[in-house]
Amino acid sequence: MGFLNGILLFGIAGTLVPLLIHLFQRRKTLRMDFPSLRFLRELNQRQMRRLNLRRILLLIVRMLLVATVAFALARPTLKGGLAAIFPEDAPRSVALIVDRSGSMSLQSEAGTLSEQALARAREVLDHLDAGDELRLYALEEQLFDLGGEAMPPSMALELLDDWTAGQGPTRLRAGLAEAMKALSERPHPLKEIFLISDFAEGALDSARLPEPGDLRIYALPVTATASSNGSLLGITRPLRPVLAGRPFSLGLRASGTGALESFSADLELGGEHRGTLGVGVRAGGAVEPSLNLNLEQAGQLEGWWRKPRDRFPLDDALPFVLSVESRLDVLLLEAPGENPLADYLARALNPYGEGAGSRVALALNRQATERLTAVDLENLHLVIMAGGEGLADSGAEALTAFVKRGGGVIIFPDPVGASHLARRLLPRLGGPRSLEVVEGDLLRLGSFQAEHPIFSELGDAHRRVLMEHPFYRTYRSEIGPWRVPARFEGGAPAMVAWSQGAGRVRLALFDASPEGGELVWSSMFLPLIHEMAQEAAGAQQPEPLRVGDALAFPLISEPQEDIRLELLSPGGRRFSPRLDTRSYPLRAVLDRVDAAGIWRLNEISGAGSRPLGMAAVLPPAEESLLRALPADSLSILLGLPNLRVVSSGQNLGDALNAGHFGKEIAATLLLLAVALMLLELWLGRRGPAGDGRI
């Protein structure tokens, strides 16, 4: 037996009231023996026994009356086998939550886990009555109410027939908490939640669950036998810009769950097959093989890594977008007037001078720092600062926005502009807040991080040449959490490197002009400047997104009234993005992408459709590597001691009847209370006013 209003069972304590009254009403009398009445003693004792029995019966009836009323108010219902015989007629409020995360795509002997989950969901619906109200939820990183409101079970069957598989991660506790809160607001006293999931280990989160109260929660796990799986986790992007006609490497990251996973991965780029990699990986390990490529045409290309299909197809194809540039667009910012630092940097960047054409893969423009605006930074890959004199706050803000959206900045200080850089630019870029000139000491480069991309292409002989030339003027800065690719003799930093947003910042702590040292006369000056330029501009490759992320495309200008923007998903669905006018540049935003693949932004007008850009979206890397949580630990892991777990091999009807409440017997108890009240009145009227004691 169960109780719908169990709190009212405290009313049973009221049964003590008649008992206390009975005890307090008992009187102690003085006993006196009269000789003339001694023959009546035996008759009096028999009458007293009858009166005492009636009093005890009256006490019992009164106590039963109070207990019966308390039980009736607590709304007792039948459970177990009796619940199946006498089912509850009152409607229920039911929440059916079906996991739609990427891990549910795993193939099992009975189909995918998602197909098993839908079969169990239909089984649950079969056990609901027509008068029950139901909310059907799909659980991913968020909880999606598929119907938008309470519905009859028959309507939920139609929604399950149109079920679409998801690809994102899931947050079990957060979704369960939201459903519990929504169900608590429903008027029906009978409330149930059915949670159908593979209960993968990565699905647990730290969300706090409300107190369930009388809410009944059932966990219905779907499982598959453990199997090996090869997984494509992500691409290894080139560290430098990909230039047309220049060789580069493109790779992937792969992992596996078996003892040894061996498979081939094919590269498709721009609609053409570009090569195949053999991949071998052990359980828990990861490899990063790569291919050497050379592309002749510039542009943005759609790419795919593909492997043979296995039991988890979601991670068998890996999309990406590759930007191939014809050349780097570089802006050199310089202080007004004579500036030897800017002149020597310009000669190193473009040694052939004006009209060099295709002889260099770099287009250089020079501009005064004080005239810098956000418009000057459009369509650039890299900004090189020769000093910092004249930099205004507006220019510093424009440079910060440029870096955050993927641009590169290299800063070469000079004595006059060092304070401007430390005060206005470096803190905005997330760098040091101090920059002090150090003169008089002759310092040489003492060590390099050979694996850093700036120096990885330089051999030991080249690095030895760089270490031969002294510096007369260097800069001292605070040592923060930044990477130091090169140091002076004695260990002081010579270069500082860090990232800000999607871009890269590189700060040289030496004067690169003739007044600062002999580096400008070295044969390694030009290669060093070019290596720094290509490495700092390498963040221009589009960063792939994950399912569940927001997608944003930068726009040159706001669309006109007769033009609309349209996002096309990998499955062909169309979305209207919102315009984020608070950002610079203007962006077209979709707050959440729900499918892996290539998403495209098109401009739709009377003249037709024009592509504006594309972005790659990857499935969550961890979804293919998750393991199921043990079913006997779910109540502990979810923090629900009264959670009822119904395994796939268990009969759902029997499990539900064991936990369900059957017909309420409150009305029967109230009728019994009326009968007890009549009995109490009858017993009370038949008894004498006194206690009959002499």
C-alpha positions as CSV (number, residue, x, y, z in Angstrom):
1,M,0.0,0.0,0.0
2,G,1.2,3.5,-0.7
3,F,0.0,7.0,0.2
4,L,-0.5,10.0,-2.1
5,N,-0.6,12.5,0.8
6,G,1.7,10.6,3.2
7,I,2.4,13.7,5.3
8,L,-1.1,13.4,6.7
9,L,-0.3,10.1,8.3
10,F,0.9,12.1,11.3
11,G,-2.8,12.4,12.1
12,I,-2.7,8.9,13.5
13,A,-1.1,10.5,16.6
14,G,-4.7,11.8,17.2
15,T,-5.6,8.3,18.4
16,L,-3.9,9.1,21.6
17,V,-6.5,11.7,22.5
18,P,-9.4,9.2,23.3
19,L,-6.9,7.1,25.3
20,L,-5.8,10.0,27.3
21,I,-9.4,11.1,28.0
22,H,-10.2,7.6,29.0
23,L,-7.4,7.4,31.5
24,F,-8.1,10.8,33.0
25,Q,-11.8,10.0,33.5
26,R,-11.1,7.0,35.7
27,R,-11.9,7.9,39.3
28,K,-10.6,6.3,42.5
29,T,-13.5,5.8,45.0
30,L,-13.5,4.9,48.7
31,R,-14.5,1.3,49.2
32,M,-16.8,0.5,52.3
33,D,-18.2,-2.9,53.0
34,F,-21.8,-3.1,54.4
35,P,-23.0,-6.4,55.8
36,S,-26.4,-6.1,54.3
37,L,-25.0,-5.7,50.8
38,R,-22.6,-8.6,50.9
39,F,-25.0,-10.8,49.0
40,L,-25.1,-8.3,46.1
41,R,-21.3,-8.2,45.7
42,E,-21.2,-11.1,43.2
43,L,-24.0,-9.6,41.1
44,N,-22.2,-6.2,41.1
45,Q,-18.9,-7.7,39.9
46,R,-20.6,-9.3,36.9
47,Q,-22.2,-5.9,36.0
48,M,-18.9,-4.1,36.3
49,R,-17.1,-6.5,34.0
50,R,-19.8,-5.9,31.3
51,L,-19.4,-2.1,31.8
52,N,-15.6,-2.2,31.6
53,L,-15.8,-4.3,28.4
54,R,-18.2,-1.7,26.9
55,R,-15.8,1.1,27.9
56,I,-12.8,-0.7,26.3
57,L,-14.9,-1.3,23.1
58,L,-15.9,2.4,23.0
59,L,-12.3,3.4,23.4
60,I,-11.2,1.1,20.6
61,V,-13.9,2.4,18.3
62,R,-13.0,6.0,19.0
63,M,-9.3,5.3,18.3
64,L,-10.2,3.4,15.2
65,L,-12.4,6.3,14.1
66,V,-9.5,8.8,14.4
67,A,-7.0,6.4,12.7
68,T,-9.5,5.7,9.8
69,V,-10.0,9.4,9.1
70,A,-6.2,10.0,9.2
71,F,-5.6,7.1,6.8
72,A,-8.4,8.4,4.5
73,L,-6.9,11.9,4.4
74,A,-3.5,10.4,3.5
75,R,-5.1,8.9,0.4
76,P,-3.9,5.3,0.6
77,T,-3.7,3.3,-2.6
78,L,-3.1,-0.3,-3.5
79,K,0.3,-1.4,-4.8
80,G,1.9,-4.5,-6.2
81,G,-0.3,-7.3,-7.5
82,L,-3.4,-5.6,-6.1
83,A,-2.7,-2.5,-8.2
84,A,-3.0,-4.6,-11.4
85,I,-6.3,-6.0,-10.1
86,F,-7.7,-2.7,-9.0
87,P,-6.1,-0.1,-11.2
88,E,-6.2,3.6,-10.5
89,D,-8.9,5.5,-12.3
90,A,-7.3,9.0,-11.8
91,P,-5.2,10.4,-14.6
92,R,-1.5,10.7,-14.3
93,S,1.1,13.3,-15.4
94,V,3.9,11.5,-17.2
95,A,7.2,12.8,-18.6
96,L,8.9,10.5,-21.1
97,I,12.6,11.5,-21.7
98,V,14.4,9.8,-24.5
99,D,18.2,10.3,-24.9
100,R,19.1,11.7,-28.3
101,S,22.9,12.1,-27.9
102,G,25.5,11.0,-30.3
103,S,26.4,7.9,-28.4
104,M,22.9,6.5,-29.1
105,S,24.0,6.0,-32.7
106,L,26.0,2.9,-31.7
107,Q,25.0,-0.2,-33.5
108,S,23.9,-3.2,-31.5
109,E,22.5,-6.7,-32.3
110,A,19.0,-5.2,-32.0
111,G,19.7,-2.2,-34.1
112,T,21.1,1.2,-33.0
113,L,20.7,2.2,-29.3
114,S,18.4,4.9,-30.6
115,E,16.1,2.3,-32.2
116,Q,16.0,0.3,-29.0
117,A,15.2,3.5,-27.0
118,L,12.2,4.3,-29.3
119,A,11.0,0.7,-28.9
120,R,11.0,1.0,-25.1
121,A,9.4,4.4,-25.4
122,R,6.5,2.9,-27.3
123,E,6.3,0.1,-24.7
124,V,5.9,2.8,-22.0
125,L,3.1,4.5,-24.0
126,D,1.3,1.2,-24.3
127,H,1.0,1.1,-20.5
128,L,-0.5,4.6,-20.3
129,D,-4.3,5.3,-20.3
130,A,-6.1,7.6,-22.6
131,G,-6.8,10.1,-19.8
132,D,-3.1,10.4,-18.8
133,E,-1.3,13.6,-19.8
134,L,2.2,13.2,-21.3
135,R,5.2,15.4,-22.1
136,L,7.6,13.9,-24.6
137,Y,11.2,15.2,-24.2
138,A,14.4,14.6,-26.3
139,L,17.5,14.9,-24.2
140,E,20.8,16.3,-25.5
141,E,22.9,19.0,-24.0
142,Q,19.5,20.7,-23.5
143,L,16.1,19.2,-22.9
144,F,13.7,19.7,-25.9
145,D,10.0,19.5,-25.4
146,L,8.9,17.9,-28.6
147,G,5.2,18.6,-28.2
148,G,5.5,22.0,-26.5
149,E,2.7,21.1,-24.1
150,A,1.0,18.2,-22.4
151,M,-0.5,15.7,-24.9
152,P,-2.4,12.4,-24.9
153,P,-0.2,9.3,-25.4
154,S,-1.5,8.7,-28.9
155,M,-0.1,12.0,-30.1
156,A,3.3,11.1,-28.7
157,L,3.3,7.9,-30.9
158,E,3.2,10.2,-34.0
159,L,6.1,12.2,-32.7
160,L,8.2,9.1,-32.1
161,D,7.5,8.0,-35.7
162,D,9.1,11.3,-36.9
163,W,12.1,10.9,-34.5
164,T,15.4,12.3,-35.8
165,A,18.7,11.1,-34.4
166,G,20.9,13.6,-32.6
167,Q,24.7,14.0,-32.6
168,G,25.5,16.1,-29.6
169,P,26.5,15.2,-26.0
170,T,23.9,14.9,-23.3
171,R,23.6,16.2,-19.7
172,L,21.4,13.7,-17.8
173,R,21.0,15.4,-14.4
174,A,20.3,18.8,-15.9
175,G,17.6,17.4,-18.2
176,L,16.1,15.3,-15.5
177,A,16.0,18.3,-13.1
178,E,14.2,20.4,-15.7
179,A,11.6,17.7,-16.3
180,M,11.1,17.2,-12.6
181,K,10.4,20.9,-12.1
182,A,8.0,21.0,-15.0
183,L,6.1,17.9,-13.7
184,S,5.8,19.3,-10.2
185,E,3.7,22.1,-11.5
186,R,1.1,19.8,-13.0
187,P,-2.2,19.4,-11.0
188,H,-2.5,15.5,-11.0
189,P,-1.2,13.9,-7.8
190,L,0.1,10.9,-9.7
191,K,3.4,11.9,-11.4
192,E,5.9,9.7,-13.2
193,I,9.1,10.1,-15.2
194,F,10.5,7.6,-17.6
195,L,14.2,8.2,-18.6
196,I,15.4,6.1,-21.5
197,S,19.1,6.3,-22.2
198,D,22.4,4.4,-22.6
199,F,23.5,6.2,-19.4
200,A,27.0,6.7,-20.8
201,E,29.6,7.8,-18.3
202,G,30.2,11.2,-19.9
203,A,26.5,12.1,-19.6
204,L,26.7,12.8,-15.9
205,D,26.9,16.4,-14.9
206,S,26.8,18.4,-11.6
207,A,23.3,19.8,-11.9
208,R,21.3,19.8,-8.7
209,L,18.1,17.7,-8.6
210,P,15.0,18.9,-6.8
211,E,13.5,16.7,-4.1
212,P,11.4,14.1,-5.8
213,G,8.7,13.9,-3.1
214,D,6.0,11.5,-4.3
215,L,7.3,11.6,-7.9
216,R,8.2,8.2,-9.2
217,I,11.2,8.0,-11.5
218,Y,12.0,5.0,-13.7
219,A,15.3,4.5,-15.5
220,L,15.1,2.3,-18.6
221,P,18.7,1.6,-19.9
222,V,19.4,0.4,-23.4
223,T,22.8,-1.3,-23.9
224,A,25.0,-2.9,-26.5
225,T,27.8,-5.4,-26.0
226,A,31.3,-3.7,-25.9
227,S,32.9,-3.6,-29.3
228,S,36.0,-2.2,-30.9
229,N,35.7,1.1,-32.7
230,G,38.1,3.3,-34.7
231,S,37.4,7.0,-34.2
232,L,38.4,10.1,-36.3
233,L,38.6,12.8,-33.6
234,G,39.8,15.9,-35.5
235,I,42.1,17.3,-38.0
236,T,45.6,18.6,-37.5
237,R,45.6,22.0,-39.1
238,P,48.7,23.5,-40.7
239,L,50.6,25.7,-38.4
240,R,51.3,28.2,-41.2
241,P,49.0,29.7,-43.8
242,V,48.4,27.4,-46.8
243,L,49.6,29.2,-49.8
244,A,48.9,28.2,-53.4
245,G,51.8,26.4,-55.0
246,R,53.6,25.9,-51.6
247,P,53.8,22.4,-50.0
248,F,52.1,21.8,-46.6
249,S,51.0,18.9,-44.4
250,L,47.4,18.0,-43.5
251,G,46.7,15.3,-41.0
252,L,44.1,13.9,-38.6
253,R,43.8,12.7,-35.0
254,A,42.5,9.2,-34.6
255,S,41.8,6.9,-31.6
256,G,40.4,3.4,-30.9
257,T,38.8,1.2,-28.3
258,G,40.0,-2.2,-29.4
259,A,43.4,-3.9,-28.7
260,L,44.6,-2.7,-32.1
261,E,42.6,-0.8,-34.6
262,S,43.9,-0.7,-38.1
263,F,42.0,1.1,-40.9
264,S,42.6,3.4,-43.9
265,A,41.6,7.0,-44.0
266,D,40.9,8.7,-47.4
267,L,41.3,12.4,-47.9
268,E,38.8,14.2,-50.1
269,L,39.5,17.9,-50.8
270,G,37.6,20.1,-53.2
271,G,35.6,17.1,-54.4
272,E,38.8,15.2,-55.4
273,H,40.5,12.3,-53.8
274,R,43.9,13.5,-52.6
275,G,45.4,10.5,-50.8
276,T,45.1,7.7,-48.3
277,L,46.6,7.2,-44.9
278,G,47.1,3.9,-43.1
279,V,46.1,4.3,-39.4
280,G,46.9,1.9,-36.6
281,V,46.0,2.8,-33.0
282,R,45.6,0.9,-29.7
283,A,42.9,1.3,-27.1
284,G,43.2,4.6,-25.2
285,G,45.9,5.9,-27.5
286,A,45.8,8.5,-30.3
287,V,47.9,9.0,-33.5
288,E,48.3,12.0,-35.8
289,P,49.4,10.8,-39.2
290,S,49.5,13.4,-42.1
291,L,49.8,13.8,-45.8
292,N,52.0,16.2,-47.8
293,L,50.0,18.3,-50.3
294,N,50.5,21.1,-52.8
295,L,47.5,23.0,-54.1
296,E,47.7,25.3,-57.1
297,Q,44.4,27.2,-56.7
298,A,43.5,29.6,-54.0
299,G,40.1,29.6,-52.3
300,Q,38.1,28.0,-49.6
301,L,37.8,24.2,-50.1
302,E,35.5,21.6,-48.5
303,G,37.4,18.6,-47.1
304,W,36.6,15.2,-45.6
305,W,38.6,12.5,-44.0
306,R,36.7,9.2,-44.3
307,K,37.3,5.7,-43.0
308,P,35.4,2.4,-43.5
309,R,32.0,2.3,-41.6
310,D,32.0,0.5,-38.3
311,R,29.5,0.1,-35.4
312,F,29.6,3.8,-34.6
313,P,29.2,5.6,-37.9
314,L,29.1,9.1,-36.5
315,D,32.9,9.3,-36.2
316,D,33.8,7.7,-39.5
317,A,33.7,10.9,-41.5
318,L,35.4,14.1,-40.5
319,P,34.5,17.4,-42.3
320,F,36.8,20.5,-42.4
321,V,37.2,23.7,-44.4
322,L,40.6,24.6,-45.7
323,S,41.5,28.2,-46.8
324,V,44.2,28.4,-49.5
325,E,45.6,31.9,-49.9
326,S,47.3,33.2,-53.0
327,R,49.6,35.3,-50.7
328,L,49.7,36.9,-47.3
329,D,48.3,40.4,-46.9
330,V,50.5,42.3,-44.4
331,L,50.1,45.8,-42.9
332,L,53.3,47.4,-41.5
333,L,52.4,50.1,-39.0
334,E,55.1,52.7,-38.4
335,A,55.6,55.9,-36.4
336,P,55.6,59.2,-38.5
337,G,58.8,60.6,-39.7
338,E,62.1,58.8,-40.2
339,N,61.8,55.2,-38.9
340,P,64.8,52.9,-39.5
341,L,63.1,50.0,-37.8
342,A,60.1,50.1,-40.2
343,D,62.5,50.5,-43.2
344,Y,64.5,47.4,-42.4
345,L,61.4,45.3,-41.6
346,A,59.9,46.4,-44.9
347,R,63.1,45.3,-46.8
348,A,63.1,42.0,-45.0
349,L,59.4,41.4,-45.8
350,N,59.6,42.4,-49.4
351,P,63.3,42.4,-50.5
352,Y,62.4,42.8,-54.2
353,G,60.6,46.1,-53.7
354,E,57.6,47.4,-55.6
355,G,56.3,45.4,-58.6
356,A,57.8,42.1,-57.3
357,G,54.6,40.3,-58.3
358,S,54.6,36.6,-57.9
359,R,58.2,36.5,-56.8
360,V,57.1,36.8,-53.1
361,A,54.0,35.3,-51.5
362,L,53.4,38.4,-49.5
363,A,51.6,41.7,-50.2
364,L,53.0,44.5,-48.0
365,N,51.4,47.9,-47.2
366,R,52.8,50.5,-44.9
367,Q,50.7,53.0,-42.9
368,A,51.2,55.4,-40.0
369,T,50.2,54.0,-36.7
370,E,48.2,57.2,-35.7
371,R,45.9,56.8,-38.7
372,L,44.9,53.2,-38.0
373,T,41.1,52.4,-38.2
374,A,39.1,49.2,-38.2
375,V,38.6,49.5,-41.9
376,D,42.3,49.3,-42.6
377,L,42.4,45.8,-41.0
378,E,39.7,44.2,-43.2
379,N,40.9,41.2,-45.3
380,L,44.4,41.2,-43.7
381,H,46.3,38.2,-42.4
382,L,48.9,40.0,-40.4
383,V,49.8,43.3,-38.8
384,I,53.5,44.1,-37.9
385,M,54.1,47.0,-35.6
386,A,57.4,48.9,-35.9
387,G,57.2,50.7,-32.6
388,G,54.1,52.0,-31.0
389,E,54.3,55.8,-31.1
390,G,51.0,57.5,-32.0
391,L,48.8,54.5,-31.3
392,A,45.4,55.8,-30.2
393,D,42.9,53.9,-28.0
394,S,40.6,53.4,-31.0
395,G,43.5,51.9,-33.0
396,A,44.3,49.6,-30.0
397,E,40.7,48.5,-29.8
398,A,40.6,47.8,-33.6
399,L,43.8,45.7,-33.3
400,T,42.4,43.7,-30.4
401,A,39.2,42.9,-32.4
402,F,41.3,41.9,-35.4
403,V,43.3,39.4,-33.3
404,K,40.3,38.0,-31.6
405,R,38.7,37.1,-34.9
406,G,41.8,35.3,-36.1
407,G,44.4,37.9,-37.2
408,G,48.1,37.8,-36.3
409,V,50.1,40.6,-34.8
410,I,53.9,40.9,-34.4
411,I,55.2,43.7,-32.2
412,F,58.7,45.1,-32.6
413,P,59.1,47.8,-29.9
414,D,61.3,51.0,-30.2
415,P,62.4,53.2,-27.3
416,V,59.8,55.9,-28.0
417,G,56.8,53.7,-28.5
418,A,57.5,51.1,-25.7
419,S,55.4,53.0,-23.2
420,H,52.5,53.4,-25.6
421,L,52.5,49.7,-26.3
422,A,52.6,48.8,-22.5
423,R,49.8,51.3,-21.7
424,R,47.4,51.0,-24.6
425,L,47.8,47.8,-26.6
426,L,49.5,44.9,-24.7
427,P,47.0,44.7,-21.8
428,R,44.1,44.7,-24.3
429,L,45.7,41.8,-26.1
430,G,46.1,39.8,-22.9
431,G,49.9,40.4,-22.7
432,P,52.3,42.1,-20.3
433,R,51.6,45.5,-18.8
434,S,55.2,46.7,-18.7
435,L,58.0,47.2,-21.2
436,E,61.3,48.8,-20.1
437,V,64.2,49.7,-22.4
438,V,67.6,48.1,-21.4
439,E,70.7,49.6,-23.1
440,G,74.4,49.3,-22.6
441,D,74.6,45.5,-22.2
442,L,75.7,43.3,-25.1
443,L,73.3,40.3,-25.2
444,R,73.1,37.4,-27.6
445,L,70.4,34.9,-28.2
446,G,71.2,31.9,-25.9
447,S,68.5,29.3,-26.5
448,F,65.5,28.5,-28.8
449,Q,62.5,26.2,-28.5
450,A,63.4,24.1,-31.5
451,E,59.9,22.7,-31.8
452,H,58.2,26.1,-31.9
453,P,56.9,26.8,-35.5
454,I,59.0,29.9,-35.8
455,F,62.2,27.8,-35.5
456,S,61.1,24.3,-36.5
457,E,62.0,25.0,-40.2
458,L,65.4,26.3,-39.2
459,G,68.3,23.9,-38.8
460,D,70.9,23.9,-36.1
461,A,73.3,25.8,-38.4
462,H,70.8,28.6,-38.9
463,R,70.2,28.9,-35.2
464,R,73.9,29.1,-34.5
465,V,74.1,32.1,-37.0
466,L,71.3,33.8,-35.1
467,M,73.2,33.4,-31.8
468,E,76.3,35.0,-33.2
469,H,75.0,38.6,-33.4
470,P,74.9,40.8,-30.3
471,F,72.1,43.2,-29.3
472,Y,72.8,46.7,-28.0
473,R,69.2,47.5,-27.0
474,T,66.7,45.0,-25.5
475,Y,63.5,45.2,-23.5
476,R,62.6,43.9,-20.1
477,S,59.0,42.7,-19.4
478,E,57.1,40.8,-16.7
479,I,57.2,37.1,-17.0
480,G,53.6,35.8,-17.2
481,P,51.9,32.6,-18.4
482,W,53.1,33.1,-21.9
483,R,55.3,30.9,-24.1
484,V,58.9,32.0,-24.6
485,P,60.2,30.7,-27.9
486,A,63.6,32.3,-27.5
487,R,65.8,33.6,-24.6
488,F,68.9,35.7,-24.3
489,E,72.1,34.5,-22.6
490,G,71.3,34.4,-18.9
491,G,67.7,33.3,-19.5
492,A,65.9,36.6,-20.0
493,P,63.0,36.3,-22.6
494,A,63.9,37.4,-26.1
495,M,60.4,36.6,-27.6
496,V,57.0,36.1,-26.0
497,A,54.1,34.3,-27.8
498,W,50.5,33.9,-26.8
499,S,47.0,33.6,-28.3
500,Q,44.1,36.0,-27.9
501,G,40.7,34.8,-29.1
502,A,41.3,33.0,-32.5
503,G,44.5,34.9,-33.3
504,R,48.1,35.0,-32.3
505,V,50.3,37.7,-30.8
506,R,54.1,37.7,-30.9
507,L,56.2,40.2,-29.0
508,A,60.0,40.7,-29.8
509,L,62.0,41.9,-26.8
510,F,64.9,43.2,-28.9
511,D,65.3,46.3,-31.2
512,A,65.3,45.0,-34.8
513,S,66.8,48.3,-36.2
514,P,70.5,49.0,-36.8
515,E,70.6,51.0,-33.6
516,G,69.5,48.0,-31.6
517,G,72.1,45.4,-32.7
518,E,73.7,43.5,-35.5
519,L,70.9,41.2,-36.4
520,V,69.8,43.3,-39.4
521,W,73.1,42.6,-41.0
522,S,72.8,38.9,-40.6
523,S,71.9,36.5,-43.4
524,M,69.3,35.1,-41.1
525,F,67.4,38.4,-40.6
526,L,65.2,38.0,-43.7
527,P,64.4,34.3,-43.0
528,L,63.6,35.0,-39.4
529,I,61.2,37.8,-40.2
530,H,59.4,35.6,-42.8
531,E,59.2,32.7,-40.4
532,M,57.7,34.9,-37.8
533,A,55.2,36.4,-40.3
534,Q,54.0,33.1,-41.5
535,E,53.7,31.5,-38.1
536,A,51.8,34.5,-36.6
537,A,49.4,34.5,-39.6
538,G,48.8,30.8,-39.4
539,A,45.7,31.1,-37.2
540,Q,43.7,32.2,-40.3
541,Q,42.5,28.6,-40.9
542,P,38.8,28.2,-40.0
543,E,38.4,26.6,-36.6
544,P,36.0,23.6,-36.8
545,L,33.0,23.7,-34.4
546,R,31.3,20.9,-32.5
547,V,27.7,20.0,-32.5
548,G,26.0,22.2,-29.9
549,D,28.2,25.2,-30.6
550,A,27.1,28.6,-32.0
551,L,27.9,29.2,-35.6
552,A,28.9,32.8,-36.7
553,F,29.9,34.1,-40.2
554,P,31.5,37.6,-40.5
555,L,29.7,39.9,-43.0
556,I,31.2,42.8,-44.9
557,S,28.0,44.8,-44.6
558,E,24.4,44.5,-43.5
559,P,22.1,42.8,-46.2
560,Q,19.8,45.1,-48.1
561,E,16.0,44.9,-47.7
562,D,15.6,42.8,-50.8
563,I,18.3,40.3,-49.8
564,R,18.0,37.6,-47.1
565,L,20.5,35.3,-45.6
566,E,20.0,31.5,-45.4
567,L,22.0,28.8,-43.6
568,L,21.9,25.4,-45.2
569,S,22.6,22.4,-42.9
570,P,24.4,19.2,-44.1
571,G,21.0,17.5,-44.3
572,G,19.5,20.2,-46.5
573,R,17.5,22.0,-43.8
574,R,17.3,25.8,-44.1
575,F,17.7,28.3,-41.2
576,S,17.4,32.0,-41.0
577,P,20.4,33.3,-39.0
578,R,20.1,36.3,-36.7
579,L,22.3,39.4,-37.2
580,D,24.7,40.3,-34.4
581,T,25.0,44.1,-34.9
582,R,27.0,44.6,-31.7
583,S,30.1,42.8,-33.0
584,Y,32.6,44.1,-35.5
585,P,32.5,43.0,-38.2
586,L,28.8,42.3,-38.4
587,R,28.0,38.6,-38.0
588,A,25.3,36.2,-39.1
589,V,24.7,33.8,-36.1
590,L,23.0,30.5,-35.5
591,D,22.9,29.9,-31.7
592,R,23.2,26.1,-32.0
593,V,24.1,23.7,-34.7
594,D,22.7,20.2,-34.3
595,A,24.4,18.2,-37.1
596,A,28.0,17.4,-38.1
597,G,29.1,18.3,-41.6
598,I,29.5,21.3,-43.8
599,W,27.2,24.3,-43.1
600,R,26.8,26.9,-45.8
601,L,25.7,30.6,-45.7
602,N,24.0,31.8,-48.8
603,E,22.7,35.2,-49.9
604,I,19.3,34.9,-51.5
605,S,18.1,37.7,-53.8
606,G,16.0,38.1,-57.0
607,A,19.1,37.2,-59.0
608,G,19.4,33.8,-57.2
609,S,21.7,32.4,-54.5
610,R,25.3,33.5,-53.9
611,P,27.6,31.6,-51.4
612,L,29.1,33.7,-48.7
613,G,31.0,31.1,-46.7
614,M,31.0,27.6,-45.2
615,A,32.0,26.1,-41.9
616,A,32.8,22.6,-40.7
617,V,31.0,21.1,-37.7
618,L,32.4,18.0,-36.0
619,P,30.5,15.5,-33.8
620,P,31.6,15.5,-30.1
621,A,34.9,13.7,-30.0
622,E,34.1,11.8,-26.8
623,E,30.7,10.3,-27.8
624,S,32.3,7.3,-29.6
625,L,34.5,6.5,-26.6
626,L,31.9,6.5,-23.8
627,R,31.1,3.4,-21.7
628,A,27.8,2.6,-20.1
629,L,27.4,3.2,-16.4
630,P,26.5,0.1,-14.3
631,A,22.8,-0.2,-13.9
632,D,23.0,-1.2,-10.2
633,S,24.8,2.1,-9.5
634,L,22.4,4.5,-11.4
635,S,20.5,5.5,-8.3
636,I,23.7,6.5,-6.5
637,L,25.3,8.2,-9.5
638,L,22.1,10.2,-10.2
639,G,21.5,10.9,-6.6
640,L,18.0,9.4,-6.6
641,P,17.7,6.7,-3.8
642,N,14.2,5.7,-4.9
643,L,15.1,5.4,-8.6
644,R,13.5,2.3,-10.1
645,V,15.7,0.7,-12.8
646,V,13.9,-1.5,-15.3
647,S,16.5,-3.5,-17.4
648,S,15.8,-4.4,-21.0
649,G,15.2,-8.0,-20.1
650,Q,12.7,-7.2,-17.4
651,N,8.9,-7.2,-18.1
652,L,7.9,-3.5,-18.1
653,G,4.4,-4.2,-17.1
654,D,5.4,-6.2,-14.0
655,A,7.9,-3.5,-13.0
656,L,5.4,-0.7,-13.4
657,N,2.7,-2.6,-11.4
658,A,5.2,-3.2,-8.6
659,G,5.8,0.5,-8.3
660,H,2.4,1.9,-9.5
661,F,-0.3,2.9,-7.2
662,G,-3.7,1.2,-7.7
663,K,-7.2,2.3,-6.9
664,E,-7.5,4.7,-4.0
665,I,-9.4,3.4,-0.9
666,A,-9.9,6.7,0.8
667,A,-13.7,6.6,0.0
668,T,-13.9,3.1,1.5
669,L,-12.2,4.3,4.6
670,L,-14.5,7.3,5.0
671,L,-17.5,4.9,4.8
672,L,-15.8,2.8,7.4
673,A,-15.3,6.0,9.5
674,V,-19.1,6.7,9.3
675,A,-19.9,3.2,10.4
676,L,-17.5,3.5,13.3
677,M,-19.1,6.8,14.3
678,L,-22.6,5.2,14.4
679,L,-21.2,2.3,16.4
680,E,-19.6,4.8,18.8
681,L,-22.9,6.6,19.2
682,W,-24.8,3.3,19.9
683,L,-22.2,2.2,22.4
684,G,-22.2,5.6,24.1
685,R,-26.0,5.7,24.5
686,R,-26.3,2.2,25.9
687,G,-23.7,2.9,28.6
688,P,-24.7,4.4,32.0
689,A,-23.9,7.9,32.9
690,G,-21.7,6.8,35.8
691,D,-19.2,4.1,36.1
692,G,-21.6,1.9,38.2
693,R,-19.0,1.6,41.0
694,I,-20.2,1.7,44.7
